[in-house]
């Protein structure tokens, strides 16, 4: 049981480049989330999904897109990366009625 | 709107008790949490308390909730160097389990 995994662990992008971050969970969770963590700002919710084929905006969705084509995967896309998107990105999952979110180890992204 | 506030830094000596404080604004919060983040790792749930409880104890951890003042605290007894981490206070209202996090308190344990 791997829990929540994230790919890649680290990435450096140039401004304007695109990339996709992959989150996978093997716990059959319905709900999945993408957060970004910045110094002095805690974790902020980017997008979330409450089931396969559904997505919704969180607190800071601009500049990001997401897809949940399979229940176990939640993809976060940056179409045109900006330095302001330099951050550590965390994925989490849970199931309805649970009090706990399970977090992945994070992806450290630097945009130069 | 929803807001969770906590201090940035706390330093304690090994063996002492640590108390990390948090205030929140949303009176309809259902669950309040303490998550722990060790360097280079994701967040891990440390403990939680349901909003109709005043206190929860789990081994060295004691959570106190004052609903009237919207104040949550985490006490770690006999603090060890392995407790050095960032501790996040958080709250949720159920629904889709969207969680609002504080900025995190960095706990430094001095040997």
Interface residues (C-beta under 8 A of the other chain):
Chain A: X4 X31 X33 X35 X40 X41 X42 X43 X44 X45 X48 X50 X56 X58 X90 X92 X94 X96 X98 X99 X100 X101 X103 X104 X105 X106
Chain B: X4 X8 X31 X33 X40 X41 X42 X43 X44 X45 X48 X50 X88 X92 X96 X97 X98 X99 X101 X102 X103 X104
